Amino acid sequence: MDIEKRVTELVEEKIADRPDLFLVDVKMHSNGKLVILVDGDKGIGIADCAQISRHVGFHLEEENVLEDAYNLEVSSPGIDAPLTLPRQYVKNVERQLTIKMADGTKREGKLNGLTEDAILLEEITKEKGKKAETIESVIPLDKITETKVLISFK
């Protein structure tokens, strides 16, 4: 049985009545650690994580899915975790991003929004001897290898 697939079904079932919540990832690590990352359009609270954990844990025990001992961890992706779903981009509109492109280049700017298959990034370009210009670029999601939110402590 595919544990990650079963856990995904259990989480989706638990959050079906909560359209503000969404599953980001399920990973079963070789050391017995089962990690479930869930997020919400306005974040996710500890109580929601606990309910998901109880639901998944109960069913895994009931169905005897895992032979060995395991450690179940339900949390939201950390602030430094890369964005992986379009829904995570929506949540971070107006924030500064750093992007690694498929061609190896890096870009930085403010996320202005997104279309079905691209993001709108406001970048500041500075050419020698010229004034800095603000331009909005359309960057296809399939050309991005990693996106992280820049954390500012100003």
For each residue, the residues with C-beta under 8 A, 3 or more apart:
1: 5 6 65
2: 5 6
3: 6 7 28 34 65 66
4: 7 8 26 27 28
5: 1 2 8 9
6: 1 2 3 9 10 60 63 65
7: 3 4 10 11 26 28 34 36 56 60
8: 4 5 11 12 23 26
9: 5 6 12 13
10: 6 7 13 14 55 56 59 60
11: 7 8 14 15 23 26 36 38 52 55 56
12: 8 9 15 16 23
13: 9 10 16 55
14: 10 11 51 52 55 56
15: 11 12 18 21 22 23 38 52
16: 12 13
17:
18: 15 21 40 48
19:
20: 40 41 42
21: 15 18 38 39 40 44 48
22: 15 38 39 40 41 85 87
23: 8 11 12 15 26 36 37 38
24: 37 38 39 76 77 84 85 88
25: 35 36 37 77 84
26: 4 7 8 11 23 34 35 36 37
27: 4 34 35
28: 3 4 7 33 34 70
29: 32 33 34 35
30:
31:
32: 29 68 69 70 71
33: 28 29 70 71 73
34: 3 7 26 27 28 29 66 70 71 72 73
35: 25 26 27 29 73 75
36: 7 11 23 25 26 52 53 56 72 73 74 75
37: 23 24 25 26 75 76 77 81
38: 11 15 21 22 23 24 44 48 49 52 74 75 76
39: 21 22 24 43 44 76 77 87 88 91
40: 18 20 21 22 43 44 48 76
41: 20 22 87 90 91
42: 20
43: 39 40 76
44: 21 38 39 40 48 49 76
45: 48 49
46: 49 50
47: 50 51
48: 18 21 38 40 44 45 51 52
49: 38 44 45 46 52 53 74 75 76
50: 46 47 53 54 74
51: 14 47 48 54 55
52: 11 14 15 36 38 48 49 55 56 74
53: 36 49 50 56 57 72 74
54: 50 51 57 58
55: 10 11 13 14 51 52 58 59
56: 7 10 11 14 36 52 53 59 60 72 74
57: 53 54 60 61 72
58: 54 55 61 62
59: 10 55 56 62 63 65
60: 6 7 10 56 57 63 65 66 70 72
61: 57 58 64
62: 58 59
63: 6 59 60
64: 61 67
65: 1 3 6 59 60
66: 3 34 60 70
67: 64
68: 32
69: 32
70: 28 32 33 34 60 66
71: 32 33 34
72: 34 36 53 56 57 60
73: 33 34 35 36
74: 36 38 49 50 52 53 56
75: 35 36 37 38 49
76: 24 37 38 39 40 43 44 49
77: 24 25 37 39 81 88
78: 81
79: 149 151
80: 148 151
81: 37 77 78 148
82: 146 147 148
83: 88 89 92 97 147 148 149
84: 24 25 88
85: 22 24 88 89
86: 89 90 114 141
87: 22 39 41 90 91
88: 24 39 77 83 84 85 91 92
89: 83 85 86 92 93 111 114 119 147
90: 41 86 87 93 114
91: 39 41 87 88
92: 83 88 89 95 97 111 149
93: 89 90 111 112 113 114
94: 110 111 112
95: 92 110 111 149 150
96: 108 109 110 111 149 150 152
97: 83 92 108 109 110 111 121 147 148 149 150
98: 106 107 108 147 148 150
99: 106 107 108 121 139 144 146 147
100: 104 105 106 144 145 146 147
101: 104 105 106 107 139 143 144 145
102: 142 143 144 145
103: 143
104: 100 101
105: 100 101
106: 98 99 100 101
107: 98 99 101 121 123 137 139
108: 96 97 98 99 123 150
109: 96 97 121 122 123 124 137
110: 94 95 96 97 121 122
111: 89 92 93 94 95 96 97 114 119 120 121 122
112: 93 94 120 121 122 136
113: 93 119 120
114: 86 89 90 93 111 118 119 120 141
115: 118 119 120 138
116:
117: 140 141 142
118: 114 115 138 139 140 141
119: 89 111 113 114 115 138 139 141 144 147
120: 111 112 113 114 115 136 137 138 139
121: 97 99 107 109 110 111 112 136 137 139
122: 109 110 111 112 134 135 136
123: 107 108 109 134 135 136 137
124: 109 132 133 134 135
125: 132 133 134 135
126: 130 132 133
127: 130
128:
129:
130: 126 127 133
131:
132: 124 125 126
133: 124 125 126 130
134: 122 123 124 125
135: 122 123 124 125
136: 112 120 121 122 123
137: 107 109 120 121 123
138: 115 118 119 120
139: 99 101 107 118 119 120 121 143 144
140: 117 118 143 144
141: 86 114 117 118 119 144
142: 102 117
143: 101 102 103 139 140
144: 99 100 101 102 119 139 140 141 147
145: 100 101 102
146: 82 99 100
147: 82 83 89 97 98 99 100 119 144
148: 80 81 82 83 97 98
149: 79 83 92 95 96 97
150: 95 96 97 98 108
151: 79 80
152: 96
153:
154:
